[in-house]
Amino acid sequence: GYAAKCNQMSVKGFIMIMITLWFTMVQTWHHLFKDSISLIKSLILLLLNHFLFRETMLTLLQAE
């Protein structure tokens, strides 16, 4: 039961990451066509989100 639960969670997580990446890409392209300053801001936010997400995931995994 535990392994199945973990697997289900990882699948959900993967889907969420894919959706997030897709939206981020759409927004980034939108900004790219708008102006490069917005693109730079988007990339900085994306990097921050990536690191925050990774730290959160590591914390959650360690809490198990």
C-alpha positions as a Markdown table, in Angstrom:
| # | Residue | x | y | z |
|---|---|---|---|---|
| 1 | Gly | 0.0 | 0.0 | 0.0 |
| 2 | Tyr | 2.8 | 2.4 | 0.9 |
| 3 | Ala | 4.6 | 2.0 | -2.4 |
| 4 | Ala | 1.4 | 2.4 | -4.4 |
| 5 | Lys | 0.6 | 5.6 | -2.5 |
| 6 | Cys | 4.1 | 7.0 | -3.2 |
| 7 | Asn | 3.8 | 6.1 | -6.8 |
| 8 | Gln | 0.4 | 7.8 | -7.1 |
| 9 | Met | 1.8 | 10.9 | -5.4 |
| 10 | Ser | 4.8 | 11.0 | -7.8 |
| 11 | Val | 2.5 | 10.7 | -10.8 |
| 12 | Lys | 0.3 | 13.5 | -9.5 |
| 13 | Gly | 3.4 | 15.6 | -8.8 |
| 14 | Phe | 4.8 | 14.9 | -12.3 |
| 15 | Ile | 1.5 | 16.0 | -13.9 |
| 16 | Met | 1.5 | 19.2 | -11.8 |
| 17 | Ile | 5.1 | 20.0 | -12.8 |
| 18 | Met | 4.3 | 19.4 | -16.5 |
| 19 | Ile | 1.3 | 21.7 | -16.3 |
| 20 | Thr | 3.3 | 24.3 | -14.4 |
| 21 | Leu | 6.1 | 24.1 | -17.0 |
| 22 | Trp | 3.7 | 24.4 | -19.8 |
| 23 | Phe | 2.0 | 27.5 | -18.4 |
| 24 | Thr | 5.4 | 29.0 | -17.6 |
| 25 | Met | 6.5 | 28.4 | -21.2 |
| 26 | Val | 3.4 | 30.0 | -22.6 |
| 27 | Gln | 3.9 | 33.0 | -20.3 |
| 28 | Thr | 7.6 | 33.3 | -21.1 |
| 29 | Trp | 6.9 | 33.2 | -24.9 |
| 30 | His | 4.1 | 35.8 | -24.4 |
| 31 | His | 6.6 | 38.1 | -22.5 |
| 32 | Leu | 9.3 | 37.4 | -25.1 |
| 33 | Phe | 7.1 | 38.8 | -27.8 |
| 34 | Lys | 6.1 | 41.7 | -25.6 |
| 35 | Asp | 9.5 | 42.8 | -24.4 |
| 36 | Ser | 12.8 | 41.4 | -23.1 |
| 37 | Ile | 12.6 | 43.0 | -19.7 |
| 38 | Ser | 9.5 | 41.0 | -18.9 |
| 39 | Leu | 11.3 | 37.9 | -20.2 |
| 40 | Ile | 14.2 | 38.4 | -17.8 |
| 41 | Lys | 11.8 | 38.9 | -14.9 |
| 42 | Ser | 10.0 | 35.7 | -15.9 |
| 43 | Leu | 13.3 | 33.8 | -16.0 |
| 44 | Ile | 14.3 | 35.1 | -12.6 |
| 45 | Leu | 10.9 | 34.2 | -11.2 |
| 46 | Leu | 11.1 | 30.8 | -12.8 |
| 47 | Leu | 14.6 | 30.1 | -11.3 |
| 48 | Leu | 13.3 | 31.3 | -7.8 |
| 49 | Asn | 10.3 | 29.1 | -8.1 |
| 50 | His | 12.4 | 26.1 | -9.2 |
| 51 | Phe | 14.7 | 26.5 | -6.2 |
| 52 | Leu | 11.8 | 27.1 | -3.8 |
| 53 | Phe | 10.0 | 24.1 | -5.2 |
| 54 | Arg | 13.1 | 21.9 | -4.9 |
| 55 | Glu | 13.7 | 23.0 | -1.3 |
| 56 | Thr | 10.1 | 22.3 | -0.5 |
| 57 | Met | 10.2 | 18.9 | -2.1 |
| 58 | Leu | 13.4 | 18.0 | -0.2 |
| 59 | Thr | 11.9 | 19.1 | 3.1 |
| 60 | Leu | 8.7 | 17.1 | 2.5 |
| 61 | Leu | 10.8 | 14.0 | 1.6 |
| 62 | Gln | 12.9 | 14.3 | 4.7 |
| 63 | Ala | 9.8 | 14.7 | 6.8 |
| 64 | Glu | 8.6 | 11.2 | 5.8 |
